[in-house]
Amino acid sequence: MPENSLRDFTNDHSALALNTATLGHNVEGQGAGWSPEQVIDACAGRGYGAITWWRREIDERAVEIGERTRAAGLEVCGLCRSPFLTGPLAPPSRRDVLDDFHASIDMAAELGAACLTICVGGVIEGSHSMRDSLKEVASIVAEVAPVASAANVRLALEPLNPVYGGNRSCLTTVRDAVDMIEAIDHPALALAIDVYHVWWDLSLGVELKCAGVGRIAGYHLCDWLADTSDVLLDRGMMGDGVADLKHIRHSVEAAGYNGFCEVEIFSAGNWWKRDPGEVLDICVERFRTVC
Amino acid sequence: MPENSLRDFTNDHSALALNTATLGHNVEGQGAGWSPEQVIDACAGRGYGAITWWRREIDERAVEIGERTRAAGLEVCGLCRSPFLTGPLAPPSRRDVLDDFHASIDMAAELGAACLTICVGGVIEGSHSMRDSLKEVASIVAEVAPVASAANVRLALEPLNPVYGGNRSCLTTVRDAVDMIEAIDHPALALAIDVYHVWWDLSLGVELKCAGVGRIAGYHLCDWLADTSDVLLDRGMMGDGVADLKHIRHSVEAAGYNGFCEVEIFSAGNWWKRDPGEVLDICVERFRTVC
């Protein structure tokens, strides 16, 4: 696919989605602090195409919020996220992991979300082995995949930047994610590709081609700031960093993806402190110009 | 190569080298604060095989410190490091980069160091392109390689963890480093493999095999802490983190490397605060047991 055949967003941002993390998850006292209804209205009013919610915002209101989102003309493109499956931040037992994994699938189904994001968790404590940890991850994902299928929810495996390899994701490359999906070989499994996590990987295009058409369930936008001060909460707005956004999107679209592009910016020191309406406006402008 | 054919360090740590960063670079007021002579004596007394120095410790005394190191029965296995070649932390012009690059090669030659470590620098400001930045890096390295050859100094290209991709190294994977070395195709060029930078890369063994025998000029030890609090100055002691140290060394040795294993631990909050003699003792013990 030639680079000039990218989808043209210059005058059309209907493919733009908001991941609510961009507004600080709308948690009281952090970021916008908006209700789901306020988020929906603000996105609909600006012509966004979809919203990805976080479980903490939904609580018992999954069906209601899903319907409210669609009534405003938006889709629910995703739910964040499964529990960590392994490592120091995972629930204490495999049974606890599975219970919470099932709960997150149920919520995604009630919400009508197209996919559930999976951050797999870090290296199993005491194992000193990313390989063994990935085997345990694969075992859990394989067990849960049929449950997700039955609920009509895709599981979007998200490889995270290697900086999170120890505690948040022993799955650190698209290559490893594709390998895992091929090994489990279940149609519920897909990839989530996030600029923050893959921007440095020059083999991205090749790896995504290996994944085959239809294997990407989400594409997440932000930027990597050259002077990143906090690897968790200092993501950049598109255009403010060093990522080659058009080239990355080209790799994603060349692999057959034509779905939403979801802005997900964790930024405690900058974007979460700004007026949320301004943030949403700037996302639109940057989406049209630099993504 | 079967994993059980690794070199056996259980009762022999003559392959152990100290990178002086482990003692806080011996800069006044940080870490040991030791003179080069104190470092040499402490390493020689404990049976270390070599030392890698930093330029800031050497100043005008390269010949003298090199001779003093060898007189104590140690080798100088490396010098850290070239200037950053690109990105926000590089000298202001290509001319300035080349001048300082040449100065670092001269110092390595005077010191009698086997290699000079190269951290290539980050993405060129305003370029949003890791690819273009790597092209500029390759152009500078190709220009300098004959100078290094003439001085009998190998240039050890060190791919850094992707977390440094923005400002310290647009070279983030062994794969990209091997590609660059093959493209430039000059015998002065080699790889430095550092556990901190590559521990997450499950394709390491395959990539190193592609590099061919004799292409590794340095192997650096530390560990990746699961809860790394600072990506620059919170490295772990071998065994305290999540890296699969034996597996990584297997990949390095299977590619033909049988040189020094150099402990390089930047640790402002822990190891730099301890008694330097204790740190050196613990390095020996961990080297014999977990590396």
Interface residues (C-beta under 8 A of the other chain):
Chain A: G87 P88 G122 V123 E125 S127 H128 S129 M130 R131 N161 P162 V163 G165 G166 N167 T172 T173 R175 D176 W199 W200 D201 L202 S203 W224 L225 A226 D227 T228 V231 G241 V242 A243 D244 L245 H247
Chain B: G87 P88 G122 V123 E125 S127 H128 S129 M130 R131 N161 P162 V163 G165 G166 N167 T172 T173 R175 D176 W199 W200 D201 L202 S203 W224 L225 A226 D227 T228 V231 G241 V242 A243 D244 L245 H247
